Each structure stands twice: as C-alpha cells, then as structure tokens.
Amino acid sequence: EDDFKAASYLLNLREDCPVSTVAFHAQQCSEKYIKAALTYYLIPFQKTHDLSNLFLKIPNPADISLKILFPAV
C-alpha cells in the first residue's frame, strides 16, 4: 500500500508533481497487486517487472475482484 499512498500523495502536488516518480510508484503498486493475485491463486511466475507478462498469466482476469478503498478527502 505504500506505493499507492506515495503516488496519491505526489499527485496532490499538482503542477509540482514529479510525474516520473508517480509513474514509478504506480508501476510498483500494480506489479505487487498482480503478483499477490498470482500467489494467492498458486500461479507460478518468473522474476520480472513486465506487467503485461504477469497479467497474461492470470487465466480469467475478469474472475478476480480486487477492492481498492480510497480515503475520504
């Protein structure tokens, strides 16, 4: 959750937002969520940072439901 929090916090900087840093944390967050789903469903995966490669390992992605709670502003 720290990558998600960091990206969200940085986005609130508006025009001073370091876009490349937000992108980095968003990628890290996505990678960790996908790897967590693969681990939960006992789907093996290689060491990689390729989100497409990881996502394609999920047999039925529509069957996986992830709930992300956004804090009240």
C-alpha positions as CSV (number, residue, x, y, z in Angstrom):
1,E,0.0,0.0,0.0
2,D,2.9,2.3,0.5
3,D,3.5,2.7,-3.3
4,F,-0.2,3.6,-3.7
5,K,0.0,6.1,-0.9
6,A,3.2,7.7,-2.3
7,A,1.7,8.1,-5.8
8,S,-1.5,9.5,-4.4
9,Y,0.3,12.0,-2.2
10,L,2.6,13.1,-5.0
11,L,-0.3,13.6,-7.4
12,N,-1.7,16.1,-4.9
13,L,1.3,18.4,-5.5
14,R,-0.5,19.4,-8.8
15,E,1.9,21.4,-11.0
16,D,4.9,20.5,-8.8
17,C,4.1,16.8,-9.1
18,P,7.1,14.6,-10.1
19,V,5.3,12.7,-12.8
20,S,8.1,10.1,-13.4
21,T,8.1,9.3,-9.6
22,V,4.3,8.8,-9.7
23,A,4.6,6.5,-12.7
24,F,7.3,4.5,-10.9
25,H,5.1,4.0,-7.8
26,A,2.1,3.2,-9.9
27,Q,4.0,0.5,-11.7
28,Q,5.3,-0.9,-8.5
29,C,1.9,-0.9,-6.9
30,S,0.4,-2.7,-10.0
31,E,3.2,-5.2,-10.1
32,K,2.7,-6.1,-6.4
33,Y,-1.0,-6.4,-6.7
34,I,-0.7,-8.7,-9.8
35,K,2.0,-10.8,-8.1
36,A,-0.2,-11.1,-4.9
37,A,-3.1,-12.4,-7.0
38,L,-0.9,-14.9,-8.8
39,T,0.5,-16.1,-5.5
40,Y,-3.0,-16.3,-4.0
41,Y,-4.2,-18.5,-6.9
42,L,-1.0,-20.6,-6.8
43,I,0.0,-19.5,-10.3
44,P,3.8,-19.6,-10.8
45,F,5.6,-16.7,-12.4
46,Q,9.2,-15.8,-13.2
47,K,11.1,-12.8,-11.7
48,T,10.0,-10.0,-14.0
49,H,8.7,-6.4,-13.9
50,D,6.8,-6.8,-17.1
51,L,3.1,-6.1,-16.1
52,S,1.7,-7.5,-19.4
53,N,3.7,-10.7,-19.0
54,L,2.4,-11.1,-15.4
55,F,-1.2,-10.2,-16.2
56,L,-1.3,-12.7,-19.1
57,K,-0.6,-15.5,-16.6
58,I,-4.0,-15.0,-15.0
59,P,-6.3,-17.4,-16.7
60,N,-9.6,-15.5,-16.2
61,P,-8.8,-11.9,-15.1
62,A,-12.4,-11.0,-15.1
63,D,-13.0,-13.5,-12.3
64,I,-10.6,-11.7,-10.0
65,S,-12.0,-8.9,-7.9
66,L,-9.8,-6.5,-6.1
67,K,-11.3,-3.8,-4.0
68,I,-9.3,-0.7,-3.6
69,L,-10.5,1.7,-0.9
70,F,-9.8,5.4,-1.5
71,P,-9.5,7.5,1.6
72,A,-12.1,10.2,2.1
73,V,-10.8,13.7,1.1
